[in-house]
Amino acid sequence: MQQHTYTLDHWEDRSGDRLTWKFGYRGTAGEFGRIEVVYPASRRGDRHVTEVRGDTVPVTSFMGWAYGRKPSLYIAELSVGGTRVRLKRSRWAQTRAGRALRMQVAGREYRYLATSARHRDRALVRNGVEIRVRRHGSGSRKKAAFTVLGLADATDLALAAVLCGVNTRNLTRGGAVRAFFGRSLQWLDVFQ
């Protein structure tokens, strides 16, 4: 089985008003060329959009309820190359595999799941291909490492990259509990 590793570096643009700040990852991924992840690429009310663009990857965007700077899985929408993709997940599942985010893109079934209890390790899996994503480092040394197992194409890499710019803590039970309490405290602030 083929294996390749690509690393994208974290970047920030804090110019202008705080609401216009942008964050993300960028770099070169071998034969796929330049890839850039931007979050929030835009804001639509209380929803944020993460977007991926690059030399060969299709334009991919993920919109969800804002959780910090990133969109969350709550009220989420995914678009790949201008085509909307239906997302499914079981919020009440007890295992990480059961809580996986499921989608069908270009006739292929995908699962995006947590590979550890920490929120930094994820994997995008389809038949014959697995892309393991690990975010590590802090400050200006943050990086996102993609380990590709199998014959991945540009769509596979675009999906893994866009989900790197999404708050996916709900893919673990502990993350779901923390996200619930965080949302609850935000709602309490609204009523004060």
TIDOKE-33422 format. One line per field, with one value per residue (C-alpha): residue in one letter; x, y, z. Coordinates in steps of 0.02 Angstrom, whole numbers, plus 32768, in hexadecimal, padded with zeros to 4 digits. Layout:
<pagus>
type (A ...)
px (X ...)
py (Y ...)
pz (Z ...)
</pagus>
This chain:
<pagus>
type (M Q Q H T Y T L D H W E D R S G D R L T W K F G Y R G T A G E F G R I E V V Y P A S R R G D R H V T E V R G D T V P V T S F M G W A Y G R K P S L Y I A E L S V G G T R V R L K R S R W A Q T R A G R A L R M Q V A G R E Y R Y L A T S A R H R D R A L V R N G V E I R V R R H G S G S R K K A A F T V L G L A D A T D L A L A A V L C G V N T R N L T R G G A V R A F F G R S L Q W L D V F Q)
px (8000 8043 8066 808B 8096 8071 8080 8022 805D 7FE7 7FD2 7F74 7F3E 7F0E 7F07 7E70 7DD9 7DD2 7D3C 7DA3 7E35 7E5C 7EB7 7EE2 7F64 7FC5 804D 8076 8037 80A5 804E 7FB0 800D 7FE6 7F57 7F11 7E91 7E3D 7DCC 7D5E 7D60 7CBA 7C36 7B7C 7B26 7B55 7BA1 7C55 7C9A 7D3F 7D7D 7E04 7E51 7EE7 7F3B 7EE2 7E67 7DB0 7D73 7D2A 7CCC 7C83 7C03 7BC7 7B96 7C29 7C8F 7D22 7D6F 7D3C 7C94 7C52 7BF4 7B51 7ADE 7B6A 7B70 7BFB 7C18 7C99 7CB5 7C10 7BAB 7B57 7B7E 7B0C 7B5E 7B28 7B62 7B21 7B28 7AFB 7B78 7BEF 7C87 7CF4 7CCB 7C12 7C1F 7C79 7C40 7BFF 7BED 7BE0 7C45 7C4E 7BFE 7C7D 7C55 7CC5 7CD6 7D32 7D58 7DC0 7E54 7E7C 7E25 7E81 7E35 7ED5 7ED3 7E54 7E45 7DE3 7DBD 7D72 7D84 7E3E 7E76 7E9A 7ED9 7F14 7F16 7F7C 7F83 8017 8081 8051 805B 80B5 80F2 8045 803B 7FC0 800E 7FB0 7FE7 7F97 7F86 7F4E 7F2B 7ED9 7E9C 7E83 7DD2 7E0F 7E94 7E1B 7DA1 7E2A 7E6C 7DC3 7D9A 7E40 7DF1 7D52 7D33 7D19 7D20 7C74 7CC1 7CF7 7C86 7CF6 7CFB 7C3F 7C2A 7CA4 7C4D 7BA2 7BDB 7C31 7B91 7B2B 7B9B 7B91 7AD3 7AD6 7B3D 7AB8 7A31 7A93)
py (8000 80AB 8127 81E2 8269 8321 83AE 8453 84E5 854E 8605 869B 8743 87B5 8856 88C6 88AF 8814 87D1 87CF 8769 86CB 862C 8589 8514 851E 84BF 844B 8398 8341 8322 837A 8420 84B4 84A3 852A 8517 85B9 85CD 862B 864D 86A6 86BD 86AA 86E3 866B 85EF 85E7 85A2 8545 853C 84DB 8512 84D6 84AD 8407 83EF 841C 84B6 846D 84CA 849A 8508 84EC 8540 85A9 855F 85D2 85FC 855A 8515 8482 83E6 8434 8468 843F 8447 8406 8437 83E4 8434 8491 83F4 83E8 834B 82FE 82E0 825A 822D 81D8 8251 81CA 8144 810B 80E1 8152 80E6 80F8 81B6 81C8 824C 81F3 823C 8206 8269 823F 8195 8166 8149 81A3 819E 8222 81E5 8207 8192 81C2 8213 82B5 832B 8337 8288 8261 81F2 81FE 814F 810C 8064 804C 80F7 813D 81EC 8203 82B7 82EF 83A3 83CA 8458 84FD 85B3 85D6 8521 84D2 8454 83DA 8337 82CA 8215 81CC 810E 80CD 8123 81C5 8249 8305 82F3 8284 8303 8396 8340 8319 83CC 8423 83B8 83EE 849D 845F 8447 838A 836F 831F 8286 824C 8238 82A7 832D 8328 8343 83D7 8422 840F 846C 84F0 8510 8513 8597 85FE 85F8 8632 86C9 86F5 8701 8771)
pz (8000 7FD0 805B 804D 80D1 80B1 812F 812B 8196 8200 81D0 8215 81D0 8260 81FC 820A 8279 82E6 8286 81E5 822B 81C8 81FB 81A7 815E 80BC 8063 7FD3 7FCD 7F4D 7EA7 7EE7 7EEA 7F59 7FD8 804A 80D6 8112 81AA 81BB 8100 811A 81A0 8184 8221 82AC 8230 81F5 8152 813B 8089 802C 7F88 7F29 7E85 7E65 7EF4 7EDA 7F38 7FD7 8060 8108 815F 8211 82B3 82EF 837C 8398 82F0 829C 8266 82CC 8296 82D4 8244 81CB 810D 809B 7FE6 7F73 7EC9 7ED8 7F00 7FAB 800E 8090 8139 81B5 8263 82FF 8391 840F 83DA 8462 83F8 838C 82F4 8319 832B 8282 8206 816A 80BC 8007 7F88 7ECE 7EEF 7F76 802E 80AB 8168 81CD 827C 8316 8326 83D9 846D 8446 83C6 8360 8311 8289 81EF 814D 810D 806C 8016 7FF5 8035 80E2 8108 81BB 81F7 828C 82C6 8336 8376 83C3 8395 82F2 82EB 82D4 8248 81FC 81C0 8143 8132 8096 808A 7FE0 7F3B 7F71 7EF7 7F04 7F4A 7FD8 8008 7FFB 8073 80F1 80E6 80FB 8193 81DF 81EA 8240 82FA 8302 83BD 83B8 8364 8412 84AA 8516 8490 847F 853B 8539 84A1 84F6 8591 8527 84C3 8563 85AF 850E 8516 85CB 8597 8517 859D 8614)
</pagus>
